[in-house]
């Protein structure tokens, strides 16, 4: 088979065969290097990044969301089930907003990523809180963690399905809605950091 037949045009590759990565850009300059939007059909890398430090930033952002949803608990280790949940949530996002769900996810991560945090400094037996900037990779980690925590806390005593809750959290975070858990946590973290300057 010739080399030209092996290569696939990036426009042909769509996430789950439905949503294109074309036209989706990262507006936050600090996150552009770490928020991957490489075209993939199925977000499953098989853990190729696992043994190398900081190589999780080479993963597609959709797979990172799926991996965060698989945190230890009831859905730990069930990647096929969580992938179908994300696929259904993306369909709900597309129906509710009419936008590309990949773009909604990128906007949600950008809006939920905190810029400042506090660290503890011990000086003479007294502990102070000091405001520090957060690295871009940790900003993405925290944003995904806040989105997933929001989904899991909303899932308790709620009749809505996990897909609907994930779609609501992503749409709310993409619209910078302060009633969404991820945006509340970001604002709280930045408020504490501002008081510690």
N, C-alpha and C positions, 0 to 999 in steps of 0.2 A: 504494500500500500504506500502511495507516495506521501511525502510530508504535507503537501497542501490538503490532502483529504483528511489527514489526522487532525489538523488544527480546526478548532471550532470558533466561529465568529462569536464575539462576546454578546452581540445583539441577539443571537439565537438562544443563549442560555438564560432561562427564566427560573426564578425561585418557585419550586413546586410546579413548574410548567405554566405558571400563571402571571407572575409579576416580574417585570423587567427591572434591572439595576440601572438602566440608562436614565440619565437626567437627575438621578439622586445624588446630591452633593452634600458635603459637610460644611456648614456655615461657620462653625466655631474653628478658628484658625489653630488653636491649641490642640484640638482633638483630631485634626485632619490626618496626622501621621498614624494614629493609633486606632481609629475607627475604620475598620476594613469593610469595603463594599465590593470585593472581588466577586464576579458573577459565578454562582453555583446553582446547581439544580436541587440537590438535597444537602442540607446543612449537617453533614456528618463526616468529620475528618478522621475518626478512629483514634484520636488521642496522639497524633503525630507530634504535637507541640509539647507534650507532657514532660519530656526529659530535659528540655532546654529552657533555661530561665528567661522570663519575659517574652517568650515566643507565643503566648496566648494572644498577643496583640496582632499576630498574623491570621488569627481566626476571623471568619466572617462574623459580623455583629449579630446576625440571626442565630448562628450556632452558639454564640456566647450567651444569648438570652435563653436558649434551650438548656444549656448546661447549668445556668443559674437556677432555672426552674426545677432541675433534677437534684437540688441540694438534698442532703440526707433527710429522710422523712418518708412519707407515704409514696412519693414518686421517685425516690432515689434509685438510679440504675435502670429506669424504664424509659430509655430515650425514644423508642418508637412511639410510645403513648404520648409523651410530652411533645414530640414533633407534630403529631396529629392535632394536639391541642393548639399549638402555635399556628398551624395551617388553618384551622377553623377560626381562630381569633383574627387572623389576617383577612379571612373572607368577611367576617363581621365588620371589621374596620373599613374594608372596601365598600360594603353595602351602606354603612352609616355615614361615611364622609365622602365617598366617591373619589378618594385619593389613593395613591399607591401606598400600601401598608408598610413597605420598606422605608419610604420617606417619613411616614408617621413615626416609625420606630426610631429613626435617626433624630428627628426633632425631639422626641421624648427623652432620648439619652442626652442630647445637648441641653435641654431645659432642666433635667434632673441632676446634672453633674455639678456638685458644689465646687466653688473656687478656693475656699479657705476652710481650714480646720484649726483645732487647737492642740497643742502638745503640752506635756507636763515638764516643768523645769524645777528641779530641786536646788535650792540655794540657801545654805545655812540652816537646814532643817525645816525650811518653809517651802511649800510647793506652790508654784505659780503656774497659771495657764498662759500660754503664749500663742498668738495667732501665727499660723504658717500657711504658705501656699501649698496646694496639692498638685502632685505630678499628674500629667494628662492620663496616664494609664490607670492610676488610682481613681481619677475622676470618673472614668468609664466604669470601673469596677463598682464604685459606690452608686452610680446612677442605676446600673442593672440590679444591684442588690436592693436598692430602695423600691424599684418597680416590682420586683418579685415579692418583697416583704409586704407591699401594699396589696398585691393579689392574694397572698396567703392570709393576711389579717381580714380582708374583706370576705374571704371564702367561709369563715366560721359563721354559723347560724344564718346563712343566706341561701335562698332558693335558686339563685342564678348559678349557671354552670361556670366552670373555670374559664372556658373560652370567652364567655361574655364579660367576666370580671377582668381578664387580661386585656381584652379590647377596650374596656372602659378606662382602665389605668393608662394604657398607651395613648388613647385619644386625649384624655385629660392632661397628661404630662406634655403631650405635643402642643396642646393649646395653652400651656402654662397656667392651668387651673389650680388655684391654691387650695382647693378642697381635696385634691388627690394626695395620697400618702407620700409619694416620692417628692413632690414639690414642697410639701410641708416639712419633710425631713431636711431637705436642702436648705430651705429658708431658716429653719431652726439652727442648723449647723453654722451657717454664715452669720446668724445673729449672735451666737455665743462667741464666734471668732472676732466679730466686730467689738464686742464688749471686752475682749481680752487684749486688744491692741495696746 
